[in-house]
Amino acid sequence: MHLHILGICGTFMGGLAKIAAERGHSVSGCDANVYPPMSDQLRGLGVTSFAQIAAWDDAEIDRIDAQLGRFQGRIRRDGWVEQARLLAAGDSTGFAARFGNAS
């Protein structure tokens, strides 16, 4: 089963996504806001914009992912790079069509 979780950066929804993924489900998600603890972790790693994430290659994804602790694996699982490319380009229509409304 595929689950798309709105508000996936929240502690509860992120935990729900992790449980679903561990049980073999395909999980994606979106969030209008990235907030603690995820925002703190990303900021600590120097990640402050969608444009930065949109430019990540596999090596950069691996480098950042290895430092995400309990959130490891979410970059690829949740399609962060694809989401960031759409958001950095201001393509809210494309984002909504692929990931749902982020607000």
Rosetta blueprint (number, residue, H / E / L):
1 M L
2 H E
3 L E
4 H E
5 I E
6 L E
7 G L
8 I L
9 C L
10 G L
11 T H
12 F H
13 M H
14 G H
15 G H
16 L H
17 A H
18 K H
19 I H
20 A H
21 A H
22 E H
23 R L
24 G L
25 H L
26 S E
27 V E
28 S E
29 G E
30 C E
31 D L
32 A L
33 N L
34 V L
35 Y L
36 P L
37 P L
38 M H
39 S H
40 D H
41 Q H
42 L H
43 R H
44 G H
45 L L
46 G L
47 V L
48 T L
49 S L
50 F H
51 A H
52 Q H
53 I H
54 A H
55 A L
56 W L
57 D L
58 D H
59 A H
60 E H
61 I H
62 D H
63 R H
64 I H
65 D H
66 A L
67 Q L
68 L L
69 G H
70 R H
71 F H
72 Q L
73 G L
74 R H
75 I H
76 R H
77 R H
78 D L
79 G L
80 W H
81 V H
82 E H
83 Q H
84 A H
85 R H
86 L H
87 L H
88 A H
89 A L
90 G L
91 D L
92 S H
93 T H
94 G H
95 F H
96 A H
97 A H
98 R H
99 F H
100 G L
101 N L
102 A L
103 S L
